């Protein structure tokens, strides 16, 4: 039996496929860690609340109420 016949030929693609899967997993992990939500994970809840108030998403009463709730 020749080594090119049968099942060993199917394993010829295993190495490159495994390598591509590893590269894809690394790219996915890096993109997930550097996406728009990544910076929110490093901010405190008070910082996020301050930004929302500065953007006008919430008014002063809402800001003070939520800030008080966070500090409890």
matplotlib code that plots the C-alpha trace (Angstrom):
import matplotlib.pyplot as plt

x = [0.0, 1.3, 1.4, -0.4, -3.5, -6.3, -6.7, -3.2, -4.0, -6.9, -4.5, -2.4, -4.7, -4.9, -1.7, -2.5, -6.2, -5.1, -2.7, -5.4, -7.8, -5.2, -4.6, -8.4, -8.8, -6.0, -7.5, -10.9, -9.4, -7.5, -10.5, -12.7, -10.3, -9.9, -13.4, -15.6, -16.8, -13.3, -12.8, -16.1, -14.8, -11.9, -14.1, -15.8, -19.6, -19.2, -17.1, -19.7, -22.4, -20.4, -20.0, -23.7, -24.4, -21.9, -23.4, -26.8, -28.3, -29.5, -30.4, -28.9, -31.6, -31.2, -27.4, -27.5, -30.0, -28.0, -24.7, -26.3, -27.4, -23.9, -22.3, -24.6]
y = [0.0, 3.4, 6.0, 8.4, 6.1, 6.0, 7.8, 9.4, 11.7, 13.2, 14.1, 16.2, 19.1, 18.7, 20.8, 23.8, 23.7, 23.6, 26.5, 28.6, 27.9, 29.0, 32.2, 32.8, 32.3, 34.8, 37.4, 36.9, 37.3, 40.4, 42.0, 41.2, 42.7, 45.9, 46.5, 49.4, 47.7, 47.1, 50.6, 50.4, 47.4, 49.5, 52.4, 52.7, 52.9, 56.5, 57.4, 55.9, 57.9, 61.1, 60.5, 59.9, 63.2, 65.0, 63.7, 64.8, 61.4, 62.0, 65.2, 66.5, 65.0, 61.6, 61.9, 62.8, 60.0, 57.4, 58.6, 58.4, 54.8, 53.9, 55.2, 53.3]
z = [0.0, -1.0, 1.8, -0.5, -0.6, 1.9, 5.2, 5.6, 2.7, 4.8, 7.6, 5.2, 5.8, 9.6, 10.3, 8.2, 9.3, 13.0, 12.4, 10.8, 13.7, 16.2, 14.2, 14.0, 17.7, 18.4, 16.1, 17.7, 21.2, 20.4, 18.6, 21.6, 24.0, 22.0, 20.9, 21.9, 25.1, 26.3, 27.6, 29.6, 31.5, 32.9, 34.0, 37.4, 37.5, 38.7, 35.7, 33.4, 35.1, 34.8, 31.1, 30.6, 32.5, 30.4, 27.2, 28.3, 28.5, 32.0, 33.9, 37.1, 39.4, 37.8, 38.1, 41.8, 42.6, 40.7, 42.3, 45.7, 44.9, 43.8, 46.9, 49.3]

ax = plt.figure().add_subplot(projection="3d")
ax.plot(x, y, z, "-o")
ax.set_aspect("equal")
plt.show()
